[in-house]
């Protein structure tokens, strides 16, 4: 068949040229959203799981896995229409291979989407009221992560008002986030509005985000179908999730997606080319069994002019003899990338450096710099008065050709991870390091004040560029930026990411950093130790602590390392070691505590404390000034000892508690002072001084509220004080308050104990 003017001469007039049997008006392949074919059993399994959740209200989990490009995402997306038609909500999030700067982004996007759905629902006012009641004080902290909730609550809360801004020093921050997500999800899901939550690419999930997802699938009992998809044999995710399946409290179904059989594959090719199935078999024979790989394969044939549309006959044509089979997805996408127009290819190579999702504004900044550096660059065009207009047209061309998808507010994302990786691989390694440095420096130059996301983006690029240069001054600047990036990550409870930034900063320090760059070095090691502890990396915690203690110049400089070491010993169940370490540090701070006290020591401490508290009115105690830093550190360590000795050494517990109260009375109040007052009240109660015990206990509660400190332990002790003098219903209310306070602050042991007692 001879190809006329508008078609390419690649196809010649011989017997190997085939034409489609249908006449169509489509001059491009219908591959952006081809109809899903094959996998009927897998689709049925997914649908039945949702139907069970919809009818019974009992939550379930699906794990869908298979090779990359097999069609897992498209398979799961078939559920969307069913969920929406039944009155349910379908929300999705996706992890990316290149670390994203929006921490917890897939988790946050799920909850933001749910907030949007609630805002559009008919019972918005009712749902808003229930959410405020359910989250309570946690609404402020939750809004720091999920800003979408402000659409529902209005000016009720502000993420800047959260009183727990420094709480990242303990892992309770992360526990709180998990509890907040659970409370939100349990509140908004219902039998009328079941929720399907789909998280894609679990193999790329960061440790904390994955832990949140796995926690929710076990802790939200009703009206939610959790779906996780991952590629096999990546990052050890499969074995970990298989263990989770066996130990989960809920029903978990495993779905393995295999390659399409030849019949289904031929149906797919037939749909894309709008051609009779019997005529597309030669194309199918050369295609691979993976959905996305087949789409890219056909796109390559089209861009290579081996598959062309003839406008005269209105049919697709291909040269079977010239079509060669490709089996590797990366090879397929590489061919397609090389076939892209030079200017489109160049803009996409830069886009690949920015990650799976990126801002057009940042891409234009980088491209403008490349244009200024290389006159005659494919990224410039004399026909356009402004470069940005031409660059924008290239992005739109990339969208039309199926490389990118356009989002809202100037955001773009790749249509598939493999495409991004392919364009990234087209940049030579040495050139890539230079580009990363230029990207980071250009963003800093062109944006006057970086937000948290942009700061992390800049540091990510500079970390991949500057370490390969010989400019030592830039190394020190990057050390400081890694310190800031680590603090941002840890403030959002992503401790593994934070540790990575701190370690990057440490690796760039000069050999004499402890003498010439002491303050910066101390901050990096101190924060790295805390992050490693909260990321549960024992070896790195010990190494960072040891280095800090060996090089710290003063006691106060070493205190954070001492505190981290005590917390590490406690977390490992080494309570005797943690007590010994704490007593030694307290001695250096001027607070002497007997390691093995006897009854006489307790009597003496009690007598001194009674004299200090004699005739002290509540108003005078409540008006005491704020405690200085050194004494606050002593109170922190004393508070830690009380947890270690609570059920092991009552004499030491009494002495430590009384010493905390006396330090507060002498030097002012701090966040740990209410604990000392509460324990003193408990001691008075044991001495049968009920009225005085009740007074001191109430004072502890007032102080805890005033200082906005953790109230779980204080309420817990107060309940022990009033149980002999108060009505049973008042006891119950206090226990419920302990439960709510403990759950919100991550003090799970206090919360569970109080909840059980309240139920009893």
C-alpha positions in Angstrom: 0.0 0.0 0.0 1.6 3.3 -1.1 1.8 6.0 1.6 0.6 9.4 0.4 1.8 12.9 1.2 0.8 13.1 4.9 2.3 9.8 5.9 5.9 8.8 6.3 7.8 6.9 3.6 9.1 4.5 6.4 6.3 2.1 5.3 6.9 0.8 1.8 4.8 -0.9 -0.8 5.3 -4.5 0.0 3.4 -7.5 1.5 4.7 -6.9 5.0 2.7 -3.7 5.4 -0.6 -4.2 7.2 -3.6 -1.9 7.5 -6.2 -1.8 10.2 -9.7 -3.0 9.2 -11.6 -0.1 10.7 -11.9 3.4 9.4 -11.4 6.0 12.2 -11.1 9.8 12.6 -8.5 9.4 15.3 -5.0 10.4 14.0 -3.3 9.5 17.3 -3.3 6.4 19.4 -5.9 6.3 22.2 -3.4 5.4 24.9 -3.8 8.0 27.6 -6.6 6.1 29.3 -7.0 2.8 27.4 -9.8 0.6 28.6 -8.6 -2.0 31.1 -8.6 -5.5 29.8 -7.8 -8.9 31.5 -7.4 -9.7 35.2 -11.0 -10.6 35.8 -10.3 -12.7 38.9 -8.2 -9.9 40.5 -10.9 -7.3 39.8 -13.5 -9.6 41.3 -11.4 -10.0 44.4 -11.1 -6.3 44.9 -14.8 -5.7 44.3 -15.8 -8.4 46.8 -13.5 -7.0 49.5 -15.2 -3.6 49.2 -18.7 -5.2 49.2 -17.8 -6.9 52.4 -16.7 -3.7 54.0 -19.8 -1.9 52.7 -22.2 -4.5 54.0 -20.6 -5.6 57.3 -18.8 -2.4 58.2 -15.7 -4.3 59.2 -12.4 -2.9 57.8 -10.2 -5.0 55.5 -6.8 -4.6 53.7 -5.7 -5.6 50.2 -2.1 -5.8 49.2 -1.7 -5.8 45.4 1.7 -6.6 43.9 3.5 -7.6 40.8 6.3 -6.5 38.5 6.7 -2.8 37.6 4.5 -1.6 34.8 2.1 -4.6 35.1 -1.0 -2.4 35.6 -1.5 -2.6 39.4 -2.6 1.0 39.6 -5.1 0.8 36.7 -6.5 -2.5 38.2 -7.2 -0.9 41.6 -8.6 2.3 40.0 -11.5 0.2 38.6 -12.9 0.3 42.1 -13.2 4.1 42.1 -16.5 4.2 40.3 -18.0 1.4 42.4 -17.1 3.2 45.6 -18.5 6.6 44.5 -21.7 5.1 43.2 -22.3 3.4 46.6 -21.9 6.7 48.4 -18.4 6.0 49.6 -15.2 8.0 49.4 -12.2 6.9 47.3 -8.9 8.6 48.2 -5.3 7.9 46.9 -1.7 8.7 47.7 1.5 7.7 45.9 5.1 7.4 47.0 8.0 8.2 44.6 11.4 6.8 44.2 13.1 10.2 44.5 12.5 11.4 48.1 9.8 14.1 48.2 10.2 17.4 50.1 6.6 17.4 51.4 7.0 15.1 54.4 4.3 12.4 54.7 3.0 13.7 51.4 1.0 10.6 50.4 -0.5 10.3 53.9 -1.3 14.0 54.0 -2.8 14.0 50.6 -5.2 11.3 51.6 -6.5 13.2 54.6 -6.6 16.5 52.6 -8.7 14.8 50.0 -11.1 13.5 52.7 -11.3 17.1 54.1 -12.3 18.3 50.5 -15.0 15.5 50.3 -16.4 16.5 53.7 -16.5 20.2 52.7 -18.7 19.1 49.7 -21.0 16.9 51.8 -24.5 17.8 52.8 -23.8 17.2 56.5 -20.7 19.5 56.7 -21.8 21.3 59.9 -22.5 18.1 61.7 -19.2 16.5 60.6 -17.3 19.6 61.6 -18.7 19.5 65.1 -18.0 15.8 65.5 -14.4 16.2 64.3 -13.7 19.1 66.7 -15.1 17.0 69.6 -13.2 13.9 68.5 -9.8 15.5 68.0 -10.1 18.0 70.8 -6.8 19.7 71.7 -5.2 17.6 69.0 -6.8 19.6 66.3 -4.0 22.2 66.5 -1.3 19.6 66.1 -3.1 17.7 63.4 -3.5 20.9 61.3 0.3 21.3 61.2 0.4 18.2 59.0 -3.1 18.3 57.3 -3.8 21.9 56.5 -7.0 20.8 54.7 -8.8 20.5 58.0 -8.7 24.3 58.3 -11.3 24.3 55.5 -13.7 22.6 57.9 -12.8 24.2 61.2 -12.2 27.8 59.9 -10.5 29.9 62.4 -11.1 27.5 65.3 -7.4 26.5 65.1 -4.2 27.6 63.6 -1.2 25.3 62.9 1.1 28.0 64.2 -0.5 27.9 67.7 0.5 24.3 68.5 2.0 24.2 72.0 3.9 21.0 71.3 6.3 22.6 68.8 9.4 21.2 70.6 8.0 17.7 71.2 10.1 16.1 68.4 12.7 15.5 71.1 10.7 12.4 72.1 9.1 9.8 69.9 5.7 10.8 71.4 5.3 13.3 68.6 5.1 10.4 66.1 2.8 8.5 68.3 0.5 11.5 68.5 0.4 11.8 64.7 -0.7 8.2 64.4 -3.4 8.7 67.0 -4.6 11.9 65.3 -4.9 10.1 61.9 -6.8 7.2 63.6 -9.2 9.6 65.4 -9.9 11.5 62.2 -10.5 8.3 60.1 -12.7 6.6 62.8 -14.8 9.8 63.0 -15.4 10.4 59.3 -15.9 6.8 58.1 -19.4 5.3 58.5 -21.7 2.7 57.1 -23.2 5.4 54.8 -19.8 6.7 53.8 -17.3 3.8 53.7 -13.8 4.8 52.6 -11.4 3.2 50.2 -7.8 4.3 50.9 -5.3 3.4 48.1 -1.5 4.0 48.7 0.6 3.2 45.6 4.3 2.4 45.4 4.7 1.2 49.0 8.2 0.0 48.0 9.3 3.7 48.0 7.6 4.6 51.3 9.6 6.2 54.0 9.8 4.3 57.3 7.4 6.6 59.2 4.7 6.9 56.5 4.6 3.1 56.1 4.3 2.7 59.9 1.3 5.1 59.9 -0.4 3.2 57.1 0.2 -0.2 58.8 -1.0 1.2 62.2 -4.2 2.5 60.7 -5.1 -0.7 58.9 -4.9 -2.5 62.3 -6.4 0.3 64.5 -9.4 1.5 62.5 -12.0 -1.3 62.9 -14.9 -0.1 60.8 -15.9 1.0 57.3 -12.5 1.4 55.7 -10.9 -0.7 52.9 -7.1 -0.2 52.9 -5.3 -0.9 49.6 -1.5 -1.0 49.2 0.3 -1.6 45.9 4.0 -2.4 45.5 6.4 -3.8 43.0 7.8 -7.2 43.8 11.4 -7.6 45.0 12.0 -4.0 45.8 13.6 -2.8 49.1 12.5 -6.0 50.9 8.9 -4.6 51.2 7.3 -7.9 50.2 8.7 -10.1 53.0 7.9 -7.3 55.6 4.3 -7.0 54.4 3.8 -10.8 54.3 4.7 -10.9 58.0 2.2 -8.1 58.6 -0.5 -10.1 56.8 0.1 -13.1 59.2 0.0 -10.9 62.3 -2.7 -8.5 61.4 -5.9 -8.2 63.5 -8.0 -7.6 60.4 -8.6 -9.6 57.2 -5.8 -9.2 54.8 -6.0 -10.4 51.1 -2.9 -10.8 48.9 -3.3 -10.2 45.2 -0.5 -11.0 42.8 -0.9 -9.5 39.3 0.6 -11.5 36.5 1.3 -10.6 32.8 -1.6 -10.3 30.5 -2.3 -13.4 28.5 -2.1 -13.1 24.7 -5.8 -12.8 24.2 -6.2 -9.9 26.7 -3.1 -8.3 25.3 -4.4 -8.4 21.8 -7.7 -6.9 23.0 -5.8 -4.0 24.5 -3.8 -3.4 21.4 -7.0 -3.6 19.4 -8.7 -1.0 21.6 -5.7 1.4 21.4 -5.4 1.2 17.6 -9.2 1.0 17.0 -8.5 -2.1 14.9 -10.2 -5.5 14.5 -8.6 -7.9 17.0 -7.7 -10.5 14.3 -5.6 -7.9 12.4 -3.6 -6.8 15.5 -2.2 -10.2 16.3 1.2 -9.4 14.6 1.5 -6.3 16.8 0.6 -8.3 19.9 3.1 -11.0 19.1 5.9 -8.4 19.4 4.4 -6.7 22.5 5.1 -7.6 26.1 2.6 -8.7 28.7 2.7 -5.7 30.9 0.1 -3.0 30.4 2.3 0.1 30.7 5.2 -1.5 28.8 2.9 -2.3 25.9 1.6 1.2 25.8 5.2 2.6 25.6 6.0 0.0 23.0 3.1 1.2 20.7 4.1 4.8 21.4 7.6 4.0 20.2 6.3 2.4 17.1 4.3 5.5 16.4 7.1 8.0 17.1 9.5 5.8 15.0 7.0 5.9 12.1 6.7 2.1 12.2 3.0 2.6 13.1 1.4 5.4 11.2 -2.1 6.8 10.5 -3.1 7.2 6.9 -5.6 10.0 6.5 -6.7 8.9 3.1 -7.8 5.5 4.1 -8.5 6.5 7.7 -6.6 3.4 8.9 -3.5 2.6 11.0 -0.6 0.8 9.2 2.5 -0.9 10.4 5.5 -2.7 8.9 5.6 -6.1 10.6 9.1 -7.0 9.2 10.7 -3.9 10.8 9.0 -4.2 14.2 11.4 -5.9 16.7 10.3 -7.2 20.1 11.4 -5.3 23.2 11.1 -6.9 26.6 12.7 -4.5 29.0 10.6 -1.5 30.1 13.7 0.7 30.6 14.9 -0.1 27.1 11.4 0.7 25.7 11.2 4.0 27.5 14.8 4.9 26.5 14.0 4.4 22.9 10.9 6.6 23.3 12.8 9.3 25.1 15.5 9.4 22.4 12.7 9.8 19.8 11.3 12.9 21.5 12.0 16.2 19.9 15.3 17.7 21.1 13.7 20.7 22.8 11.1 18.6 24.6 13.8 16.1 25.6 16.0 18.8 27.1 13.1 20.3 29.2 12.2 16.8 30.4 15.8 16.0 31.4 15.7 19.0 33.7 12.3 18.1 35.0 13.5 14.6 35.9 16.1 16.2 38.2 13.2 17.8 40.2 11.5 14.6 41.0 8.2 12.9 40.2 6.1 16.0 41.0 7.5 19.5 40.5 6.6 23.2 40.2 6.8 24.8 36.7 8.2 28.0 38.4 11.2 26.1 39.7 11.8 24.4 36.3 11.7 27.7 34.5 14.3 29.1 36.9 16.7 26.3 36.1 16.0 26.4 32.4 16.6 30.1 32.2 20.0 29.6 33.8 20.8 26.8 31.3 19.8 29.1 28.4 22.1 31.9 29.7 24.9 29.5 30.1 24.6 27.9 26.7 23.6 30.3 23.9 21.7 28.5 21.1 20.3 26.0 23.6 17.3 23.9 22.4 15.4 25.5 25.3 15.4 28.9 23.6 13.5 30.0 20.5 14.0 33.4 18.8 10.3 33.4 17.7 9.3 33.9 21.3 9.9 37.3 23.0 10.2 35.7 26.4 11.9 32.3 27.2 9.2 31.5 29.8 6.5 31.4 27.1 8.5 29.1 25.0 9.3 26.8 28.0 5.6 26.7 28.9 4.8 25.6 25.3 7.4 22.8 25.7 5.7 21.6 28.9 2.3 21.5 27.2 3.9 19.5 24.3 5.2 17.0 26.9 1.7 16.7 28.3 0.2 16.2 24.9 2.7 13.4 24.1 1.9 11.6 27.4 5.2 12.3 29.3 3.6 14.6 31.9 0.3 15.4 33.5 -0.6 18.9 34.5 -1.9 19.5 38.0 -3.2 22.6 39.8 -1.3 25.8 40.8 1.5 25.3 38.3 2.3 21.7 39.4 3.2 18.9 36.9 3.9 15.2 37.5 5.3 12.3 35.4 2.8 9.8 33.9 5.0 7.0 35.2 8.2 6.6 37.4 10.0 4.7 34.6 9.8 7.7 32.3 11.3 10.0 34.9 14.1 7.5 35.5 14.8 7.2 31.8 15.2 10.9 31.2 17.3 11.2 34.3 19.6 8.4 33.0 20.2 10.4 29.8 22.2 12.9 31.8 25.9 11.8 32.3 26.8 11.3 35.9 29.4 14.1 36.0 27.0 16.6 34.4 24.3 15.5 36.8 26.3 16.6 39.8 26.9 20.0 38.3 23.3 20.4 37.5 22.2 19.5 41.0 24.5 22.2 42.4 23.2 24.8 39.9 19.6 23.9 40.7 20.1 24.3 44.4 22.0 27.6 44.1 19.6 29.0 41.5 16.5 28.3 43.7 18.2 30.0 46.7 19.2 33.0 44.5 15.7 33.5 42.9 13.5 32.9 46.0 14.0 35.4 48.7 12.6 33.3 51.6 12.4 29.6 51.3 9.6 27.7 52.9 10.2 24.3 54.5 9.5 22.3 51.3 11.8 24.5 49.2 14.5 24.3 51.8 14.4 20.5 51.7 14.4 20.6 47.9 17.5 22.9 47.8 19.4 20.7 50.3 18.5 17.5 48.4 20.1 19.0 45.2 23.1 20.5 46.9 23.8 17.2 48.7 24.1 15.5 45.2 26.4 18.2 43.9 28.6 20.1 46.3 30.2 17.1 48.0 31.9 16.4 44.7 33.5 19.8 44.4 36.7 21.0 46.1 35.1 24.2 47.5 35.4 23.7 51.3 33.5 26.9 52.1 30.5 25.6 50.2 30.8 22.4 52.3 30.4 24.3 55.5 27.4 26.2 54.2 25.9 22.9 53.2 26.6 21.5 56.7 24.4 24.3 58.1 21.7 23.7 55.6 21.6 20.0 56.4 21.3 20.9 60.0 18.2 23.0 59.2 16.8 20.3 56.9 17.2 17.7 59.7 15.4 20.0 62.2 12.5 20.5 59.8 12.2 16.7 59.2 12.4 15.9 62.9 9.9 18.6 63.8 7.4 16.7 61.6 8.4 13.4 63.3 10.2 12.0 60.2 13.2 11.0 62.2 14.9 8.7 59.6 14.9 11.5 57.1 16.2 13.9 59.8 19.0 11.5 60.7 20.0 11.3 57.0 20.4 15.1 56.8 22.4 15.3 60.0 24.7 12.5 58.8 25.2 14.3 55.5 26.2 17.4 57.4 28.6 15.5 59.6 30.2 13.8 56.6 31.1 17.3 55.1 32.7 18.6 58.3 36.5 19.2 58.2 38.7 17.0 60.3 39.3 19.7 62.9 35.6 20.7 63.1 35.4 20.1 66.9 38.1 22.9 67.4 37.3 25.3 64.5 33.6 24.8 64.0 32.6 23.7 67.5 29.0 25.1 67.7 27.9 23.7 64.3 29.6 20.3 65.0 28.0 20.1 68.4 24.5 20.8 67.0 24.9 18.2 64.3 26.0 15.4 66.6 23.5 16.3 69.3 20.6 16.3 66.9 21.8 13.2 65.1 21.8 11.3 68.4 18.2 12.4 69.2 17.1 11.5 65.7 18.8 8.1 65.7 17.2 7.4 69.1 13.7 8.2 67.8 14.4 6.3 64.5 15.3 3.3 66.8 18.8 3.0 65.5 20.7 1.8 68.6 24.2 1.7 67.1 24.1 5.1 65.6 22.6 6.6 68.8 25.5 5.2 70.8 28.1 6.4 68.3 26.8 9.9 68.2 26.4 10.1 72.0 30.0 8.8 72.6 31.5 11.3 70.1 29.6 14.2 71.7 30.7 13.2 75.2 34.3 12.9 74.1 34.4 16.3 72.5 31.9 18.5 74.3 33.6 21.4 76.1 31.2 22.0 79.0 28.7 20.0 81.1 25.7 21.9 79.6 27.0 21.1 76.1 27.1 17.4 77.0 23.7 17.3 78.8 21.6 16.5 75.6 23.9 13.6 74.9 23.7 12.4 78.5 19.9 12.6 78.3 19.7 10.8 75.0 21.9 8.0 76.4 19.6 7.6 79.5 16.6 7.4 77.2 18.4 4.8 75.1 19.1 2.7 78.1 15.5 3.0 79.3 14.2 2.0 75.8 16.3 -1.1 75.9 15.0 -2.1 79.3 18.3 -1.4 81.0 16.7 0.4 84.0 19.5 -0.1 86.5 22.0 1.4 84.0 19.7 4.3 83.2 19.2 5.1 86.9 23.0 4.9 87.5 23.7 7.2 84.5 21.0 9.7 85.7 22.4 9.8 89.3 25.9 10.5 88.0 24.7 13.4 85.8 22.6 14.9 88.6 25.7 14.9 90.8 27.5 17.0 88.1 24.5 19.4 88.1 24.7 19.8 91.9 21.8 17.5 92.8 22.9 14.6 95.0 20.6 11.6 95.2 21.4 8.5 97.2 21.6 5.5 94.8 20.3 3.0 97.3 18.3 5.0 99.9 17.0 3.6 103.2 13.9 4.5 105.1 15.8 7.1 107.2 16.7 9.0 103.9 13.0 9.2 103.0 12.0 10.4 106.5 14.6 13.2 106.3 13.5 14.3 102.8 9.9 14.3 103.9 10.7 16.4 106.9 12.6 19.0 104.9 9.8 19.2 102.3 7.1 19.6 104.9 9.0 22.6 106.4 9.3 24.1 102.9 5.6 23.7 102.2 4.4 24.9 105.6 1.9 27.9 105.4 2.5 28.3 101.6 -0.8 29.5 100.1 -1.8 28.3 96.6 -1.7 31.8 95.1 2.0 32.2 96.2 2.9 28.8 94.6 1.1 29.5 91.4 2.9 32.9 91.0 6.4 31.5 91.3 8.7 32.5 88.4 10.0 30.3 85.6 12.9 28.0 86.4 16.3 28.6 84.8 17.8 26.2 82.1 20.3 24.4 84.4 17.7 23.5 87.0 15.1 22.5 84.3 17.7 20.0 83.0 17.9 18.6 86.5 14.1 18.3 86.7 14.1 16.5 83.3 16.5 13.9 84.5 14.7 13.5 87.8 11.4 13.1 86.0 13.0 10.3 83.9 14.1 8.5 87.1 10.5 8.4 88.4 9.4 6.3 85.4 12.3 3.8 85.9 11.8 3.3 89.7 7.9 3.6 89.9 7.4 -0.2 90.5 11.0 -1.1 91.5 12.3 1.2 94.3 9.6 3.1 96.3 12.2 4.7 98.6 14.1 6.2 95.6 10.8 7.2 94.0 9.8 9.2 97.1 13.2 11.0 97.4 13.2 11.9 93.7 9.6 13.2 93.8 10.2 15.3 97.0 13.4 16.7 95.5 11.5 17.8 92.4 9.0 19.7 94.5 11.7 21.4 96.6 13.6 22.5 93.5 10.4 24.0 92.1 9.6 25.9 95.3 13.2 27.3 95.5 14.0 28.0 91.8 10.6 28.4 90.1 8.4 26.3 87.9 9.0 24.3 84.8 7.1 21.7 82.8 8.1 18.9 85.1 7.1 20.6 88.3 3.5 19.3 88.3 4.8 15.8 88.5 6.6 16.6 91.8 3.5 18.1 93.3 1.3 15.2 92.3 3.7 12.7 93.8 3.9 14.7 97.0 0.1 14.6 97.2 0.2 10.8 96.8 2.7 10.5 99.7 0.5 12.7 101.9 -2.5 10.4 101.0 -0.4 7.4 102.1 0.2 9.2 105.4 -3.7 9.6 105.7 -3.5 13.4 105.4 -6.4 13.3 103.0 -7.4 17.0 102.9 -3.9 18.2 102.3 -3.2 15.5 99.8 -6.3 16.5 97.8 -5.3 20.2 97.9 -1.8 19.4 96.6 -3.2 17.1 93.9 -5.6 19.8 92.6 -2.6 22.2 92.6 -0.7 19.8 90.4 -3.6 19.7 88.0 -3.8 23.5 87.8 0.0 23.8 87.3 -0.1 21.2 84.5 -2.9 23.2 82.7 -1.1 26.5 83.2 2.3 25.2 82.0 0.7 23.2 79.1 2.7 20.2 79.9 1.9 16.5 79.7 -1.1 15.8 81.9 -1.5 12.0 81.7 0.9 11.2 84.6 -0.5 14.0 86.8 -4.1 13.0 86.3 -3.1 9.4 87.0 -1.5 10.3 90.3 -4.4 12.6 91.2 -6.8 9.7 90.8 -4.7 7.7 93.2 -5.0 10.5 95.7 -8.8 11.1 95.5 -10.0 7.4 95.3 -10.6 7.3 99.1 -12.4 10.6 99.4 -14.4 11.2 96.2 -17.6 9.8 94.8 -17.1 6.9 92.3 -18.5 9.0 89.4 -15.9 11.7 90.0 -13.3 9.0 89.8 -14.7 7.8 86.5 -14.5 11.3 85.0 -10.9 11.7 86.1 -10.0 8.3 84.6 -11.6 9.2 81.3 -9.7 12.5 81.3 -6.5 10.6 81.9 -7.4 8.3 79.0 -8.0 11.2 76.6 -5.0 13.1 77.7 -2.7 10.0 77.5 -3.8 9.0 74.1 -3.4 12.5 72.6 0.1 12.9 74.1 1.3 9.4 73.2 1.4 8.3 76.8 -0.2 5.0 75.9 0.6 3.1 79.2 -1.2 5.8 81.2 -4.1 5.9 78.8 -4.7 2.1 78.7 -4.5 1.8 82.5 -7.0 4.6 83.0 -9.3 3.3 80.3 -9.4 -0.2 81.9 -10.0 1.2 85.4 -12.8 3.5 84.1 -14.5 0.5 82.4 -14.2 -1.5 85.6 
